[in-house]
Amino acid sequence: MTVDILICTIDEGVLRVPEVLMEPCEGIGYVVSMQYTDESYLSMVPDVIRERKDVTLSCVPGRGLSVNRNNALSLSEADIRVIADDDNRYERSFIDRIVSAYAVRPDADVICFAAESYDGRPMKSYPSAPMTYGEAFSRGYYPTSMEMTMRRRVDVLFDSRFGLGSERLCAGEEDVFMKDVCDAGFNALFVPEVIVRSRFHTTGCDFLTNECLQVTKGATFRYIFGVREAIWRSVKEACYYLVYSHVNPFSIFCNMMKGIWMYR
């Protein structure tokens, strides 16, 4: 099976892309989708990206991570697509794990894996055994883009209303994507094997201080669970931060309710 690593970046982030690339290897390719907010950023594209035959470069104006992901997906012709960012790091053994996981699971359409920090710490708490995505989700697992892989036959796209650079909702695109994948009848699994390293900080780390993230979580809850359960989950989320972070839960709950209403 051939594998494409789909690297999305914007503006000067393209300078970090060469660090994502491994040594050329048969069967492994890269799609670099670079958004730019000014044409001056196009001159920053490193020569290695333009020169390597295993790299496909696409430069598109504008911003919006979900739009960028969809552009990368449209350019990939590999059997397996790996979602990536410009701060991810890979090893050949990671790609071998991905290929092996699909080889022994021919009915799998999407597989979410595990990730770790540059120094080897687990990125978050993961289930300890392979299972369906639905079962993993019910146990508290939530997807992060760099953990997500899929076969070429998966024709679901990322919802451009969600994700960094979107007009109002600055995250949540992974959860929404996986909801759409399952609703479309594709077989989604979780396999607890590490396939990528990245910096430890993620968007969700700023939840307590970022009003947009709180609003987005409310909207994401509504998309996935419907109105009533979204409200109940927002109450529980706000109470969690009251108990464990000792913060006023009222503003968090109100912002999440804004998201529930906004998605309407």
MARFIMI-873491 format. One record per residue: residue in one letter; x, y, z of N, C-alpha, C, O, CB in turn. Coordinates in steps of 0.2 Angstrom, whole numbers, padded with zeros to 4 digits, always signed. Glycine has a CB too. Example, Ala and Ser with C-alpha at 12.3 -4.5 7.8 and 13.67 -1.06 7.14 Angstrom:
! residues 2
a+0066-0028+0039+0062-0022+0039+0066-0016+0039+0071-0017+0042+0057-0022+0045s+0064-0011+0035+0068-0005+0036+0064+0000+0039+0067+0006+0040+0070-0003+0029
! end
This chain:
! residues 264
m+0004-0006+0000+0000+0000+0000+0004+0006+0000+0009+0007+0004-0005+0000+0006t+0002+0011-0004+0006+0018-0004+0003+0022+0001-0003+0021+0003+0005+0021-0011v+0007+0027+0004+0005+0031+0009+0007+0038+0007+0012+0040+0005+0008+0029+0016d+0002+0043+0008+0003+0050+0008+0003+0053+0015-0002+0052+0018-0001+0053+0002i+0008+0057+0016+0007+0061+0022+0005+0068+0020+0009+0072+0017+0014+0062+0026l-0001+0070+0023-0004+0077+0020-0002+0082+0025-0005+0083+0031-0012+0076+0019i+0003+0086+0023+0005+0092+0028+0002+0098+0026+0002+0101+0021+0013+0092+0027c-0002+0101+0031-0005+0107+0030-0001+0113+0034+0001+0112+0040-0013+0107+0033t+0000+0118+0031+0003+0124+0034+0001+0130+0031-0003+0131+0027+0011+0123+0033i+0003+0136+0034+0001+0143+0032+0006+0147+0033+0010+0147+0038-0006+0145+0036d+0007+0152+0028+0012+0157+0028+0019+0155+0030+0022+0150+0027+0010+0163+0034e+0022+0157+0035+0029+0156+0037+0030+0149+0040+0035+0146+0041+0032+0161+0042g+0024+0145+0041+0025+0139+0044+0028+0134+0039+0030+0128+0041+0018+0136+0045v+0028+0136+0032+0031+0132+0027+0038+0131+0028+0041+0126+0026+0030+0135+0020l+0041+0135+0032+0048+0134+0034+0050+0128+0038+0055+0126+0038+0051+0140+0037r+0045+0126+0042+0045+0120+0046+0044+0113+0042+0046+0108+0045+0041+0120+0052v+0041+0114+0037+0039+0108+0033+0045+0103+0032+0045+0097+0032+0036+0109+0027p+0051+0105+0030+0057+0101+0028+0059+0096+0034+0061+0091+0033+0063+0105+0026e+0057+0098+0040+0059+0094+0046+0054+0088+0047+0055+0083+0050+0058+0098+0052v+0048+0089+0043+0043+0084+0043+0045+0078+0039+0043+0072+0040+0036+0086+0041l+0048+0080+0033+0050+0075+0028+0055+0070+0030+0060+0072+0034+0053+0079+0022m+0054+0064+0029+0059+0058+0030+0064+0058+0024+0062+0061+0019+0056+0052+0032e+0069+0053+0024+0072+0052+0018+0068+0048+0013+0063+0045+0015+0078+0047+0020p+0069+0050+0007+0064+0047+0002+0064+0039+0002+0069+0036+0003+0067+0049-0005c+0058+0037+0002+0057+0030+0002+0051+0028-0002+0046+0031-0003+0055+0028+0010e+0052+0022-0006+0047+0020-0011+0040+0019-0007+0040+0015-0002+0049+0014-0014g+0035+0021-0010+0028+0020-0007+0026+0025-0002+0020+0025+0000+0028+0014-0004i+0030+0030+0000+0029+0036+0004+0029+0042+0001+0035+0044-0002+0033+0035+0011g+0024+0046+0000+0024+0053-0003+0021+0058+0002+0019+0056+0007+0020+0053-0009y+0022+0064+0000+0020+0070+0004+0015+0074+0000+0017+0076-0006+0026+0073+0007v+0010+0077+0002+0006+0082-0001+0007+0088+0004+0004+0088+0010-0001+0080-0002v+0010+0094+0002+0010+0100+0006+0005+0105+0003+0006+0107-0002+0018+0103+0006s+0000+0106+0008-0005+0111+0006-0003+0118+0010-0004+0118+0016-0012+0109+0007m-0001+0123+0006+0001+0129+0010-0004+0135+0008-0005+0137+0003+0008+0131+0007q-0007+0137+0014-0011+0143+0013-0007+0149+0014-0002+0149+0018-0017+0143+0018y-0009+0154+0011-0005+0160+0012-0010+0166+0012-0014+0167+0008+0001+0161+0006t-0008+0171+0016-0012+0177+0017-0009+0183+0013-0012+0188+0013-0013+0179+0025d-0003+0182+0011+0000+0187+0007+0005+0184+0002+0008+0179+0004+0004+0193+0011e+0005+0186-0004+0010+0183-0009+0017+0183-0007+0021+0179-0010+0009+0186-0016s+0019+0187-0003+0026+0187-0001+0028+0181+0003+0034+0179+0002+0027+0193+0004y+0023+0177+0006+0025+0171+0009+0027+0165+0004+0030+0161+0006+0019+0169+0013l+0025+0166-0002+0027+0161-0007+0034+0161-0008+0037+0155-0010+0023+0163-0014s+0038+0166-0007+0045+0166-0008+0049+0162-0003+0055+0161-0003+0048+0173-0009m+0045+0161+0003+0048+0157+0008+0048+0150+0007+0052+0146+0011+0044+0159+0015v+0045+0147+0002+0045+0140+0001+0052+0137+0000+0055+0139-0004+0040+0138-0005p+0054+0133+0005+0061+0130+0004+0062+0126-0002+0057+0123-0005+0062+0125+0010d+0068+0126-0005+0069+0123-0011+0068+0115-0011+0066+0112-0016+0077+0124-0013v+0069+0112-0005+0069+0105-0005+0062+0103-0006+0060+0098-0009+0071+0103+0002i+0057+0107-0004+0050+0105-0005+0048+0105-0013+0045+0101-0015+0045+0110-0002r+0051+0110-0017+0050+0111-0024+0054+0106-0028+0052+0104-0033+0052+0118-0026e+0059+0103-0025+0064+0099-0029+0063+0092-0028+0064+0088-0032+0071+0100-0027r+0060+0090-0022+0059+0082-0021+0053+0080-0025+0048+0083-0025+0058+0081-0013k+0055+0074-0028+0050+0071-0033+0044+0068-0029+0039+0067-0032+0053+0066-0037d+0045+0066-0022+0040+0063-0018+0036+0068-0015+0031+0066-0011+0043+0058-0013v+0036+0074-0016+0033+0080-0013+0028+0083-0018+0031+0086-0023+0037+0085-0009t+0022+0084-0017+0017+0088-0021+0016+0094-0017+0013+0094-0011+0011+0084-0023l+0017+0100-0020+0016+0106-0017+0010+0110-0020+0009+0110-0026+0022+0111-0017s+0005+0112-0016-0001+0116-0018-0001+0122-0014-0001+0122-0007-0007+0112-0017c-0001+0128-0017-0001+0135-0013-0008+0138-0015-0010+0139-0020+0005+0139-0015v-0012+0139-0009-0019+0142-0010-0019+0148-0006-0017+0148+0000-0024+0137-0009p-0023+0153-0009-0024+0159-0004-0029+0158+0001-0033+0154+0000-0025+0165-0009g-0028+0162+0006-0034+0162+0011-0031+0158+0018-0026+0157+0018-0040+0159+0009r-0036+0157+0022-0035+0154+0028-0041+0149+0030-0046+0150+0027-0033+0158+0034g-0040+0145+0035-0045+0140+0036-0042+0133+0036-0041+0130+0031-0051+0141+0032l-0041+0130+0042-0038+0123+0042-0042+0118+0039-0039+0114+0035-0036+0121+0049s-0048+0118+0040-0052+0113+0036-0052+0113+0029-0052+0108+0025-0059+0113+0039v-0052+0119+0026-0052+0120+0019-0045+0118+0017-0044+0115+0011-0053+0128+0017n-0040+0119+0021-0033+0117+0019-0033+0109+0019-0030+0106+0014-0028+0120+0024r-0036+0106+0024-0036+0099+0024-0039+0096+0018-0037+0091+0015-0039+0096+0031n-0045+0099+0016-0049+0096+0010-0045+0097+0004-0045+0093-0001-0055+0100+0010n-0041+0102+0003-0037+0103-0003-0031+0098-0003-0030+0095-0008-0033+0110-0003a-0028+0096+0003-0023+0091+0003-0026+0084+0001-0023+0080-0003-0020+0091+0010l-0032+0083+0004-0036+0076+0002-0037+0076-0005-0036+0070-0008-0042+0076+0006s-0039+0081-0008-0041+0081-0015-0035+0080-0020-0036+0078-0026-0044+0088-0018l-0029+0081-0017-0023+0080-0021-0019+0073-0020-0015+0071-0024-0018+0085-0020s-0021+0069-0015-0018+0063-0014-0021+0057-0018-0027+0057-0018-0019+0062-0006e-0017+0053-0021-0019+0047-0024-0017+0041-0021-0017+0035-0024-0017+0047-0031a-0014+0041-0015-0011+0035-0011-0017+0031-0009-0022+0033-0008-0006+0038-0006d-0015+0025-0007-0020+0020-0004-0022+0023+0003-0028+0022+0005-0017+0013-0004i-0017+0025+0007-0018+0028+0014-0016+0035+0014-0011+0037+0012-0014+0023+0019r-0020+0039+0017-0019+0046+0019-0018+0047+0026-0021+0044+0030-0024+0051+0016v-0012+0051+0028-0011+0052+0035-0011+0060+0036-0008+0064+0032-0003+0050+0036i-0015+0062+0040-0016+0069+0042-0010+0072+0046-0009+0069+0051-0023+0070+0045a-0008+0077+0044-0002+0080+0047-0001+0087+0047-0005+0091+0044+0005+0077+0044d+0003+0090+0052+0004+0097+0052+0012+0098+0052+0016+0094+0051+0001+0100+0059d+0014+0105+0051+0021+0106+0050+0025+0105+0056+0031+0106+0056+0021+0113+0048d+0022+0103+0062+0026+0102+0068+0027+0095+0070+0029+0093+0075+0024+0106+0074n+0024+0090+0065+0024+0083+0066+0031+0080+0064+0034+0083+0060+0019+0080+0063r+0033+0075+0067+0039+0071+0065+0037+0064+0065+0033+0061+0068+0044+0072+0071y+0040+0061+0060+0039+0054+0058+0045+0050+0057+0051+0052+0056+0035+0053+0051e+0044+0043+0058+0050+0038+0057+0047+0033+0052+0041+0032+0052+0052+0035+0064r+0051+0029+0049+0049+0024+0044+0045+0019+0048+0040+0016+0045+0055+0021+0041s+0047+0017+0054+0043+0012+0058+0036+0014+0060+0032+0010+0060+0047+0011+0065f+0035+0021+0060+0028+0023+0061+0024+0022+0055+0018+0020+0056+0028+0031+0063i+0026+0023+0049+0023+0022+0043+0021+0014+0042+0016+0012+0040+0026+0025+0037d+0026+0010+0044+0026+0003+0044+0020+0001+0048+0016-0004+0046+0032-0001+0046r+0019+0004+0054+0014+0002+0059+0007+0004+0055+0002+0000+0056+0014+0006+0065i+0006+0009+0052+0000+0011+0049-0002+0006+0043-0007+0004+0043+0001+0018+0046v+0003+0005+0039+0002+0000+0034+0000-0007+0036-0005-0010+0034+0008-0001+0029s+0003-0009+0042+0002-0016+0045-0005-0016+0048-0009-0021+0047+0007-0018+0050a-0007-0010+0051-0014-0010+0054-0019-0011+0049-0024-0014+0050-0015-0004+0058y-0018-0008+0043-0023-0008+0038-0023-0015+0034-0028-0018+0032-0022-0003+0032a-0017-0018+0034-0016-0024+0030-0020-0030+0034-0023-0034+0031-0009-0026+0030v-0020-0030+0041-0023-0035+0045-0030-0033+0046-0034-0037+0049-0019-0036+0051r-0033-0027+0044-0040-0025+0045-0042-0023+0038-0043-0017+0037-0040-0020+0050p-0043-0027+0033-0045-0025+0026-0052-0021+0026-0053-0018+0021-0045-0031+0022d-0056-0022+0032-0063-0019+0032-0062-0012+0035-0067-0008+0035-0068-0023+0035a-0056-0010+0037-0056-0003+0041-0055+0002+0036-0051+0002+0031-0049-0003+0045d-0059+0007+0036-0059+0013+0032-0055+0019+0035-0051+0022+0032-0066+0016+0030v-0056+0020+0041-0052+0025+0045-0049+0022+0051-0053+0019+0055-0057+0031+0047i-0043+0024+0053-0040+0021+0059-0037+0027+0063-0033+0031+0060-0035+0016+0058c-0039+0028+0069-0035+0033+0073-0030+0030+0077-0031+0024+0080-0041+0037+0078f-0024+0033+0078-0019+0030+0081-0017+0034+0087-0021+0039+0089-0013+0029+0077a-0011+0033+0090-0009+0037+0096-0003+0041+0094+0000+0040+0089-0007+0032+0102a-0002+0047+0098+0004+0051+0097+0007+0053+0103+0005+0052+0109+0001+0058+0094e+0014+0055+0102+0018+0056+0108+0022+0063+0107+0022+0065+0101+0022+0051+0110s+0024+0066+0112+0028+0072+0112+0035+0070+0109+0037+0064+0109+0028+0075+0119y+0039+0075+0108+0045+0074+0105+0050+0070+0110+0054+0067+0108+0049+0081+0104d+0048+0071+0117+0052+0068+0122+0049+0061+0124+0051+0058+0129+0053+0072+0128g+0044+0059+0120+0041+0052+0121+0036+0052+0126+0034+0046+0128+0047+0048+0124r+0033+0057+0128+0027+0057+0133+0021+0056+0129+0020+0059+0123+0026+0063+0137p+0016+0052+0131+0010+0051+0128+0006+0058+0127+0006+0061+0132+0005+0046+0131m+0003+0059+0121+0000+0065+0120-0006+0066+0125-0008+0072+0127-0002+0066+0113k-0009+0061+0127-0015+0061+0131-0016+0054+0133-0012+0049+0132-0022+0064+0127s-0022+0052+0137-0024+0046+0139-0027+0042+0133-0032+0045+0130-0028+0046+0145y-0025+0036+0132-0027+0032+0126-0030+0025+0129-0028+0023+0134-0022+0031+0121p-0035+0023+0126-0037+0016+0127-0031+0011+0126-0027+0012+0122-0043+0014+0123s-0031+0006+0130-0025+0001+0129-0026-0004+0124-0021-0008+0123-0024-0002+0136a-0032-0005+0121-0033-0010+0116-0036-0008+0110-0040-0003+0110-0037-0016+0119p-0035-0011+0104-0039-0009+0098-0046-0010+0099-0049-0015+0103-0037-0013+0092m-0050-0006+0096-0058-0006+0097-0061-0001+0092-0057+0002+0088-0060-0004+0104t-0067-0002+0091-0070+0003+0086-0070+0010+0089-0069+0011+0095-0078+0001+0086y-0070+0014+0084-0070+0022+0086-0075+0023+0091-0074+0027+0096-0070+0026+0080g-0081+0021+0089-0087+0022+0094-0086+0020+0101-0088+0024+0106-0093+0019+0091e-0083+0014+0102-0082+0012+0109-0076+0016+0112-0077+0018+0118-0079+0004+0108a-0071+0018+0108-0066+0022+0111-0068+0029+0113-0067+0032+0118-0060+0023+0106f-0073+0032+0109-0076+0038+0110-0080+0038+0116-0080+0043+0120-0080+0041+0104s-0084+0033+0117-0088+0032+0123-0084+0031+0130-0086+0032+0135-0093+0026+0123r-0077+0029+0129-0073+0029+0134-0069+0035+0136-0064+0035+0140-0068+0023+0133g-0070+0040+0132-0067+0047+0133-0062+0049+0128-0059+0054+0129-0064+0047+0140y-0061+0044+0123-0056+0046+0118-0059+0051+0113-0064+0051+0112-0054+0040+0114y-0054+0056+0112-0056+0061+0107-0051+0062+0102-0045+0061+0103-0058+0068+0110p-0052+0063+0095-0047+0062+0090-0043+0069+0089-0046+0074+0090-0051+0061+0083t-0037+0068+0088-0033+0074+0086-0031+0073+0079-0029+0067+0077-0027+0075+0091s-0030+0078+0075-0029+0077+0068-0023+0073+0066-0023+0069+0061-0028+0084+0064m-0017+0073+0070-0011+0070+0068-0012+0062+0070-0008+0058+0068-0006+0073+0072e-0017+0060+0073-0018+0053+0074-0023+0050+0069-0024+0044+0069-0022+0052+0081m-0025+0054+0064-0030+0051+0060-0027+0049+0053-0023+0053+0050-0035+0057+0059t-0029+0043+0051-0027+0041+0044-0034+0038+0041-0039+0036+0044-0022+0035+0045m-0034+0037+0034-0039+0034+0031-0038+0032+0024-0032+0034+0021-0045+0040+0030r-0042+0027+0022-0041+0025+0015-0043+0030+0010-0047+0034+0011-0045+0018+0014r-0041+0029+0004-0043+0033-0002-0050+0033-0003-0053+0038-0005-0039+0032-0008r-0054+0028-0002-0061+0027-0003-0065+0031+0001-0071+0032+0000-0063+0020-0003v-0062+0034+0007-0066+0038+0011-0067+0045+0008-0062+0049+0007-0063+0039+0018d-0073+0047+0006-0075+0053+0003-0078+0058+0007-0080+0063+0004-0079+0051-0003v-0077+0058+0014-0079+0063+0018-0074+0068+0018-0068+0067+0018-0081+0060+0025l-0077+0075+0019-0072+0080+0019-0073+0084+0026-0078+0082+0030-0074+0086+0014f-0068+0088+0028-0069+0092+0034-0074+0097+0033-0074+0101+0028-0062+0094+0036d-0078+0099+0039-0083+0104+0039-0079+0111+0039-0076+0112+0045-0088+0103+0044s-0080+0115+0034-0076+0121+0035-0078+0126+0040-0075+0131+0040-0076+0124+0028r-0084+0125+0043-0087+0129+0048-0082+0128+0054-0083+0133+0059-0094+0128+0049f-0079+0123+0055-0075+0121+0061-0068+0122+0059-0066+0120+0054-0077+0115+0064g-0063+0123+0064-0056+0123+0064-0053+0130+0064-0056+0135+0063-0055+0119+0057l-0046+0130+0065-0042+0136+0065-0043+0140+0059-0043+0137+0053-0035+0134+0066g-0044+0146+0059-0045+0150+0054-0052+0151+0051-0053+0155+0046-0041+0148+0048s-0057+0147+0054-0064+0147+0052-0067+0154+0055-0064+0157+0059-0068+0141+0054e-0072+0156+0052-0075+0162+0054-0077+0163+0061-0075+0168+0064-0081+0164+0050r-0080+0158+0064-0082+0158+0071-0080+0153+0076-0079+0154+0082-0089+0159+0071l-0079+0147+0073-0078+0141+0077-0071+0138+0076-0069+0136+0070-0083+0135+0075c-0066+0139+0081-0059+0139+0080-0056+0132+0081-0050+0131+0081-0056+0143+0084a-0060+0127+0082-0058+0120+0083-0064+0115+0082-0068+0117+0078-0055+0119+0091g-0063+0109+0084-0068+0104+0083-0069+0100+0077-0073+0096+0076-0075+0107+0085e-0065+0102+0072-0065+0099+0065-0064+0091+0065-0067+0088+0061-0061+0102+0060e-0060+0089+0070-0059+0082+0070-0065+0078+0073-0067+0073+0070-0053+0080+0075d-0068+0080+0078-0074+0077+0081-0079+0077+0076-0083+0072+0075-0076+0080+0087v-0080+0083+0072-0086+0083+0067-0084+0078+0061-0089+0075+0059-0086+0090+0065f-0078+0078+0059-0076+0074+0054-0078+0067+0055-0080+0063+0051-0069+0075+0052m-0076+0064+0061-0077+0057+0063-0084+0056+0064-0086+0050+0063-0073+0056+0070k-0088+0061+0066-0095+0060+0067-0098+0059+0060-0102+0054+0058-0099+0066+0070d-0096+0063+0055-0098+0062+0048-0096+0055+0045-0099+0052+0041-0095+0068+0044v-0090+0053+0046-0087+0047+0044-0092+0041+0046-0094+0037+0042-0080+0046+0046c-0093+0041+0053-0097+0036+0055-0104+0036+0053-0107+0031+0051-0098+0036+0063d-0107+0042+0052-0114+0043+0049-0114+0041+0042-0119+0038+0039-0116+0050+0050a-0109+0041+0038-0108+0039+0031-0108+0032+0030-0108+0029+0025-0103+0043+0028g-0107+0028+0036-0107+0021+0036-0100+0018+0035-0099+0012+0034-0111+0018+0030f-0094+0022+0036-0088+0020+0035-0086+0016+0042-0088+0018+0047-0083+0025+0034n-0081+0012+0042-0079+0008+0047-0073+0011+0050-0067+0011+0048-0077+0000+0046a-0074+0014+0056-0068+0018+0060-0066+0014+0066-0070+0012+0070-0071+0025+0061l-0060+0014+0067-0057+0010+0072-0052+0015+0076-0049+0020+0074-0053+0004+0070f-0050+0012+0082-0044+0015+0086-0039+0010+0087-0041+0004+0089-0047+0018+0092v-0033+0011+0086-0027+0006+0087-0022+0010+0091-0019+0015+0089-0024+0004+0080p-0020+0008+0097-0016+0011+0102-0009+0010+0100-0005+0008+0104-0017+0009+0109e-0007+0012+0094+0000+0012+0092+0003+0019+0090-0001+0023+0087+0002+0007+0086v+0009+0021+0092+0011+0028+0091+0013+0028+0084+0017+0024+0081+0017+0029+0096i+0011+0033+0080+0013+0034+0073+0016+0041+0072+0018+0043+0066+0007+0033+0069v+0016+0045+0077+0019+0052+0076+0021+0055+0082+0019+0054+0088+0013+0057+0072r+0026+0060+0082+0028+0064+0087+0027+0071+0086+0027+0073+0080+0036+0063+0089s+0025+0075+0091+0024+0082+0090+0025+0086+0096+0026+0083+0101+0016+0083+0087r+0024+0093+0096+0025+0097+0102+0019+0095+0106+0014+0094+0104+0026+0104+0100f+0020+0096+0113+0015+0094+0117+0009+0098+0118+0004+0096+0119+0018+0093+0124h+0010+0105+0117+0005+0109+0117+0000+0108+0111+0002+0108+0105+0007+0117+0117t-0007+0108+0113-0012+0108+0108-0017+0114+0109-0017+0117+0114-0015+0101+0107t-0021+0115+0104-0026+0120+0104-0030+0119+0111-0032+0124+0114-0031+0120+0098g-0032+0113+0112-0037+0112+0118-0033+0114+0125-0037+0115+0130-0039+0105+0119c-0027+0115+0125-0024+0117+0131-0026+0124+0133-0025+0126+0139-0016+0117+0130d-0028+0128+0129-0030+0135+0130-0037+0136+0132-0040+0141+0132-0028+0139+0125f-0041+0130+0133-0048+0131+0134-0050+0136+0139-0055+0139+0138-0051+0124+0136l-0047+0136+0145-0049+0140+0151-0049+0147+0149-0052+0152+0152-0046+0138+0157t-0044+0149+0145-0043+0156+0143-0045+0159+0136-0044+0164+0135-0035+0158+0144n-0048+0154+0133-0050+0156+0126-0057+0155+0125-0060+0150+0125-0046+0151+0121e-0061+0161+0125-0068+0161+0124-0070+0157+0118-0075+0154+0118-0071+0168+0124c-0067+0158+0112-0068+0155+0106-0068+0147+0106-0073+0144+0104-0064+0157+0100l-0064+0145+0110-0064+0137+0111-0070+0135+0115-0072+0130+0114-0057+0135+0115q-0072+0139+0120-0078+0137+0124-0084+0137+0120-0088+0133+0120-0078+0142+0130v-0085+0142+0115-0090+0143+0111-0090+0137+0106-0095+0134+0105-0090+0150+0107t-0084+0136+0103-0084+0130+0098-0085+0123+0101-0089+0119+0098-0076+0130+0096k-0084+0122+0108-0085+0116+0111-0093+0115+0111-0095+0109+0110-0082+0115+0118g-0096+0120+0113-0104+0120+0113-0107+0118+0106-0111+0114+0106-0106+0127+0116a-0104+0121+0101-0106+0120+0094-0105+0113+0092-0109+0109+0089-0103+0125+0089t-0099+0111+0094-0097+0104+0093-0101+0099+0096-0103+0094+0093-0089+0103+0094f-0103+0100+0103-0107+0095+0106-0114+0095+0103-0117+0090+0102-0108+0098+0114r-0116+0101+0100-0123+0101+0097-0123+0097+0091-0127+0093+0089-0126+0108+0096y-0117+0097+0087-0117+0094+0081-0117+0086+0082-0120+0083+0078-0110+0096+0077i-0113+0084+0087-0112+0077+0088-0118+0074+0092-0121+0068+0090-0106+0076+0092f-0121+0077+0097-0126+0074+0101-0133+0077+0101-0137+0074+0104-0123+0075+0108g-0134+0083+0098-0140+0086+0098-0141+0091+0104-0137+0091+0108-0146+0081+0098v-0147+0094+0104-0147+0100+0108-0147+0098+0116-0144+0101+0120-0154+0104+0107r-0152+0093+0117-0153+0092+0124-0146+0089+0128-0144+0091+0133-0158+0087+0125e-0143+0084+0124-0137+0081+0127-0131+0086+0127-0127+0086+0131-0135+0075+0123a-0131+0091+0122-0126+0096+0122-0127+0101+0128-0121+0103+0131-0127+0100+0115i-0133+0102+0130-0133+0107+0136-0131+0103+0142-0128+0106+0146-0141+0109+0136w-0133+0097+0143-0131+0093+0148-0123+0092+0149-0121+0093+0154-0134+0086+0148r-0120+0091+0143-0113+0090+0143-0110+0097+0144-0104+0097+0147-0111+0087+0136s-0113+0102+0142-0110+0109+0144-0110+0110+0151-0105+0113+0154-0114+0114+0140v-0116+0108+0155-0116+0109+0162-0110+0105+0165-0107+0107+0170-0123+0106+0164k-0110+0098+0163-0104+0094+0166-0097+0097+0165-0093+0097+0169-0105+0087+0163e-0096+0100+0159-0090+0103+0157-0088+0108+0162-0083+0109+0165-0089+0105+0150a-0093+0113+0163-0092+0119+0167-0091+0117+0174-0086+0119+0178-0098+0123+0167c-0095+0112+0177-0094+0109+0184-0087+0106+0185-0084+0107+0190-0099+0105+0185y-0085+0103+0179-0078+0099+0180-0073+0105+0181-0068+0104+0185-0076+0096+0173y-0073+0110+0178-0068+0115+0179-0069+0119+0185-0064+0122+0188-0068+0120+0173l-0075+0119+0188-0076+0122+0195-0072+0118+0200-0069+0120+0204-0083+0123+0196v-0073+0111+0199-0071+0106+0204-0063+0106+0204-0059+0106+0209-0074+0100+0203y-0060+0105+0198-0053+0103+0197-0049+0109+0195-0043+0109+0196-0053+0098+0191s-0052+0115+0193-0047+0120+0191-0049+0126+0195-0046+0132+0195-0048+0122+0184h-0055+0126+0199-0057+0131+0204-0058+0138+0200-0056+0143+0203-0052+0132+0210v-0062+0137+0195-0063+0143+0191-0071+0144+0191-0075+0139+0192-0061+0143+0184n-0073+0150+0190-0080+0151+0189-0083+0148+0183-0081+0149+0178-0082+0159+0189p-0088+0143+0184-0091+0139+0179-0096+0143+0174-0097+0141+0169-0094+0133+0181f-0098+0149+0177-0104+0152+0174-0102+0155+0167-0106+0154+0162-0106+0158+0178s-0096+0158+0166-0094+0161+0160-0093+0155+0155-0094+0156+0149-0088+0165+0160i-0090+0150+0157-0089+0144+0153-0095+0141+0150-0096+0140+0144-0085+0138+0156f-0100+0140+0155-0106+0137+0152-0110+0142+0148-0113+0140+0143-0111+0136+0159c-0110+0149+0149-0113+0154+0145-0110+0153+0138-0113+0154+0133-0113+0161+0148n-0103+0153+0137-0100+0153+0131-0102+0147+0127-0103+0147+0121-0092+0154+0132m-0102+0141+0131-0104+0135+0127-0111+0135+0125-0113+0132+0119-0103+0129+0132m-0115+0138+0128-0122+0139+0126-0123+0144+0120-0127+0143+0116-0127+0142+0132k-0118+0149+0120-0118+0153+0114-0116+0148+0108-0119+0149+0102-0112+0158+0114g-0112+0144+0109-0110+0139+0103-0116+0135+0101-0117+0133+0095-0104+0135+0105i-0119+0132+0106-0125+0128+0104-0130+0132+0100-0133+0129+0096-0129+0125+0111w-0131+0138+0102-0136+0143+0099-0133+0145+0092-0137+0145+0087-0138+0149+0103m-0127+0146+0092-0124+0148+0085-0124+0143+0080-0125+0144+0074-0116+0150+0087y-0123+0136+0082-0123+0131+0077-0130+0131+0074-0131+0128+0068-0122+0124+0080r-0136+0133+0078-0142+0133+0075-0143+0137+0069-0148+0138+0066-0147+0135+0080
! end
